[in-house]
């Protein structure tokens, strides 16, 4: 599969952009574990054009993350144009537009999935970004529609293709569904069968295991699969899925030692990237998944949640023995 000149190989696996999750440290871990391409958290175009520190920080990345995309969102064409011009100065491999976020505070500003109610606005917004990006590829992530009565995803895809968008990721739910109910993969197959559509289609929604990734590829014919929540605390899902796609065999789950070691590595990267105070804070949302299913893991998590410095957390993670958990309480 290619996105313009970016060769991602056969049946690539994408790390979904997730707010307050897919920062550079987590992206680096997922890339090492087999993600084909990674993206920033979505970044407000308004914050970018105001040169806000948080927005600038979110666009920072390491070379190991390539191919790498910056995802932007917004409700004004002028802001999206300006944000794109700023984003490309950071030298990403592509710019991605978020037309799918269902969160009310985003939608009420005319951004995210609000564009699914006004395809003319989506066309103008995407065209503005394509023009501003110049030779850099622009991709889009969206949903099936605003609700069941507005599912026009084939029309959306052809429209985006016609203005120069190079790939389309579809979360197979409507905005009305948000994250509830099952993702409706049948629409991905309908989309792939659309006459005249040739840009790559990436499927997203409810892929939490290697078996489900293969099922999405096989049942829908999508060119790539994007994994979101299934990767939190489980970056091994990418190498496990790649192995399963190639051999039909499932790799064993990561050992307790590996899980604790990778959690510690991400913590180190987090502190190096964000500074100690925020680097320690942002890791708190990852501990639950890294420690899930480990005997006495809940007690270990409780013992590190109140720590404000990295070294005491590393000490507990790297010297953890579930038989000596009393020492943590």
C-alpha positions in Angstrom: 0.0 0.0 0.0 1.2 3.5 -0.9 0.1 6.9 0.4 1.4 9.0 -2.5 5.1 8.1 -2.5 5.1 6.6 1.0 5.4 2.8 0.7 3.9 1.1 3.7 4.1 -2.5 2.4 1.4 -5.1 2.3 -1.5 -4.8 4.8 0.0 -2.0 6.9 -1.0 -1.4 10.5 -1.7 2.1 11.7 -1.6 3.6 15.2 -4.7 5.7 15.6 -4.3 9.3 16.8 -5.7 9.5 20.3 -5.9 12.6 22.5 -3.5 12.5 25.5 -2.3 9.0 24.5 -0.3 9.1 21.2 2.4 11.4 22.3 6.0 10.9 21.0 7.0 8.5 23.7 4.1 6.1 23.0 4.5 6.5 19.3 8.2 5.5 19.5 7.3 2.4 21.5 4.6 1.4 19.0 6.9 2.0 16.1 9.5 -0.3 17.6 6.8 -2.9 18.1 5.8 -2.9 14.4 3.4 0.0 13.7 3.7 0.9 10.1 2.8 4.6 10.5 2.0 6.8 13.5 0.2 10.1 14.1 0.2 12.9 16.6 -2.8 13.5 18.8 -5.2 15.7 17.0 -4.0 19.3 17.3 -6.2 22.4 17.1 -5.6 24.6 14.1 -6.5 27.6 16.2 -3.8 26.7 18.7 -1.2 26.2 16.0 -1.7 29.6 14.4 -1.5 31.2 17.8 1.8 29.5 18.3 0.5 27.9 21.5 3.2 26.0 23.4 1.1 22.8 23.8 0.4 22.7 20.0 4.0 23.2 19.1 5.1 20.5 21.6 2.6 18.0 20.2 4.1 18.3 16.7 7.6 17.3 17.9 8.8 13.9 17.0 11.8 11.7 16.7 13.2 10.2 13.4 12.4 6.7 14.6 8.7 7.5 14.3 8.8 7.9 10.5 6.6 7.6 8.5 4.8 10.1 10.7 1.8 12.3 10.3 0.5 15.4 12.0 -3.2 15.4 12.5 -5.1 18.8 12.7 -8.7 19.8 13.2 -10.6 23.0 13.0 -13.7 24.8 11.9 -12.3 27.7 9.9 -10.6 27.5 6.6 -8.2 30.3 7.3 -7.0 28.6 10.5 -6.7 25.2 8.8 -4.6 26.8 6.0 -2.3 28.6 8.5 -2.0 25.5 10.6 -1.0 23.4 7.6 1.7 25.8 6.7 3.1 25.7 10.2 2.8 21.9 10.4 4.8 21.2 7.2 7.7 23.3 8.6 8.1 20.5 11.1 8.8 18.1 8.2 6.3 15.4 8.8 5.6 12.8 6.1 2.0 13.8 5.8 -0.8 15.9 7.2 -4.0 14.3 8.3 -7.3 16.1 8.8 -9.6 15.0 11.6 -13.2 15.0 10.3 -14.4 12.3 12.8 -14.0 13.5 16.4 -17.5 13.2 18.0 -16.8 15.2 21.1 -19.4 18.0 21.6 -16.8 20.7 22.4 -15.1 20.0 19.1 -18.3 19.6 17.1 -19.9 22.8 18.3 -17.0 24.8 16.8 -17.8 23.2 13.4 -14.8 20.9 13.6 -14.3 17.1 13.7 -17.4 15.2 12.7 -19.4 18.4 12.3 -18.3 18.4 8.7 -20.4 15.3 8.1 -23.4 17.5 8.3 -22.1 19.8 5.6 -20.1 18.0 2.9 -19.6 21.3 1.1 -17.7 22.6 4.1 -15.7 19.4 4.3 -14.8 19.8 0.6 -13.7 23.4 1.1 -11.7 22.6 4.3 -9.9 19.6 2.7 -9.2 21.5 -0.4 -7.7 24.4 1.6 -5.4 22.0 3.4 -4.4 20.2 0.2 -3.4 23.5 -1.4 -1.5 24.7 1.6 0.4 21.4 2.0 1.9 21.7 -1.5 3.7 18.4 -2.4 3.2 16.9 1.1 0.4 14.2 1.1 -2.8 15.0 2.8 -5.0 12.3 4.3 -8.4 12.3 6.1 -9.9 10.4 9.0 -13.7 10.5 9.3 -16.7 8.4 10.2 -19.5 6.8 8.3 -21.8 9.8 8.7 -23.4 12.1 11.2 -26.1 9.6 11.9 -27.8 6.7 10.0 -29.7 9.1 7.8 -26.5 10.8 6.5 -24.3 7.9 5.7 -22.8 9.0 2.3 -19.3 7.6 2.8 -18.8 6.6 -0.8 -19.7 10.1 -2.0 -17.4 11.5 0.6 -14.5 9.3 -0.5 -14.9 10.2 -4.2 -15.1 13.9 -3.3 -12.0 13.8 -1.2 -10.2 11.8 -3.9 -11.1 14.4 -6.5 -9.5 17.3 -4.6 -6.2 15.5 -4.0 -6.6 13.6 -0.7 -4.2 10.6 -0.9 -5.9 8.2 1.6 -9.0 7.9 3.7 -9.4 6.3 7.2 -12.9 5.5 8.2 -14.0 4.7 11.8 -16.9 2.5 11.0 -19.4 4.2 13.3 -21.5 7.3 12.9 -21.1 10.4 15.0 -24.4 9.6 16.7 -22.9 6.2 17.9 -19.8 7.9 19.3 -17.9 4.8 20.7 -21.0 2.7 21.5 -22.3 -0.3 19.7 -20.4 -2.4 17.2 -18.4 -0.8 14.4 -20.2 -1.5 11.2 -17.5 -3.1 9.0 -20.0 -3.9 6.2 -19.8 -0.2 5.2 -16.0 -0.6 4.7 -16.6 -3.3 2.1 -19.3 -1.1 0.4 -16.7 1.7 0.3 -14.0 -0.5 -1.1 -16.4 -1.6 -3.8 -17.2 2.0 -4.9 -16.7 2.4 -8.6 -14.0 4.9 -9.5 -12.4 4.9 -6.0 -8.7 4.2 -6.1 -7.2 5.9 -3.1 -6.3 3.6 -0.2 -8.9 3.0 2.5 -7.9 2.3 6.1 -10.4 0.6 8.3 -10.8 1.6 12.0 -13.1 0.4 14.8 -13.1 -2.6 17.2 -9.8 -4.1 16.2 -8.4 -5.2 19.5 -6.7 -8.5 18.5 -4.6 -9.9 15.7 -7.5 -12.1 14.7 -9.9 -9.2 14.4 -7.3 -7.3 12.3 -7.1 -10.2 9.9 -10.9 -10.5 9.9 -11.2 -6.8 8.9 -8.7 -7.2 6.1 -10.4 -10.4 4.8 -14.0 -9.3 5.1 -13.8 -5.8 3.9 -10.8 -5.6 1.6 -9.4 -2.5 3.2 -5.8 -1.6 2.3 -4.8 -0.9 5.9 -6.1 -1.4 9.4 -5.9 1.3 12.2 -5.6 0.2 15.8 -6.5 2.5 18.6 -7.6 1.5 22.1 -6.3 -2.0 21.5 -2.7 -0.6 21.5 -2.9 1.2 24.9 -0.7 -0.6 27.3 -0.3 -3.3 24.6 2.1 -2.1 21.9 2.9 -5.7 21.1 -0.4 -5.9 19.2 1.4 -4.6 16.1 4.1 -7.3 16.0 1.6 -10.0 17.0 -0.8 -8.9 14.3 2.0 -8.8 11.7 3.1 -12.3 12.6 -0.5 -13.6 12.6 -1.1 -12.0 9.1 2.0 -13.7 7.7 1.9 -17.1 9.4 -1.6 -17.6 10.8 -0.1 -18.3 14.1 -0.4 -16.3 17.3 2.7 -15.2 19.1 2.6 -15.6 22.9 1.6 -12.7 25.0 4.3 -10.5 26.4 5.8 -11.8 29.6 5.4 -9.9 32.9 9.0 -8.9 32.7 8.6 -7.5 29.2 5.5 -5.6 30.1 7.2 -4.0 33.1 10.3 -3.2 31.1 8.4 -1.5 28.2 6.3 0.4 30.7 9.5 1.6 32.3 11.0 2.5 28.9 7.9 4.5 28.0 8.2 6.3 31.4 11.8 7.3 30.7 10.9 8.5 27.2 7.9 10.4 28.7 10.1 12.3 31.2 12.7 13.0 28.6 10.0 14.4 26.2 7.7 16.2 28.6 9.9 16.9 31.6 9.6 15.1 34.9 6.5 16.6 36.3 4.2 16.2 33.3 6.0 13.1 32.1 5.1 11.3 35.3 1.6 12.6 35.2 0.7 11.6 31.7 2.0 8.0 32.2 -0.7 7.4 34.8 -3.3 6.6 32.2 -1.1 3.8 30.8 -0.3 1.9 34.0 -3.7 0.2 34.2 -3.4 -1.5 30.8 0.3 -2.4 31.2 -0.4 -4.0 34.6 -3.8 -5.6 33.6 -3.9 -9.3 34.5 -0.7 -9.3 36.5 -1.2 -10.8 39.9 -1.1 -8.0 42.5 -0.8 -5.6 39.6 -3.6 -3.4 41.0 -1.6 -3.0 44.2 1.5 -2.1 42.2 -0.4 0.5 40.3 -1.8 2.0 43.4 1.7 2.2 44.9 3.0 4.2 42.0 0.1 6.5 41.2 1.0 9.0 43.9 4.7 9.2 43.1 5.8 12.5 41.6 9.3 11.5 40.5 10.5 9.0 38.0 13.1 7.1 39.9 10.8 5.6 42.7 8.4 4.4 40.0 11.2 2.8 38.0 12.5 1.1 41.2 9.1 -0.5 41.8 8.4 -1.4 38.2 11.8 -3.0 37.6 12.0 -4.8 40.9 8.4 -6.0 41.1 7.7 -9.4 42.5 4.1 -10.3 43.1 5.3 -12.5 45.9 6.7 -9.5 47.7 3.8 -7.1 47.1 3.5 -6.5 50.8 6.6 -4.4 50.5 4.6 -1.9 48.4 1.7 -1.5 50.8 
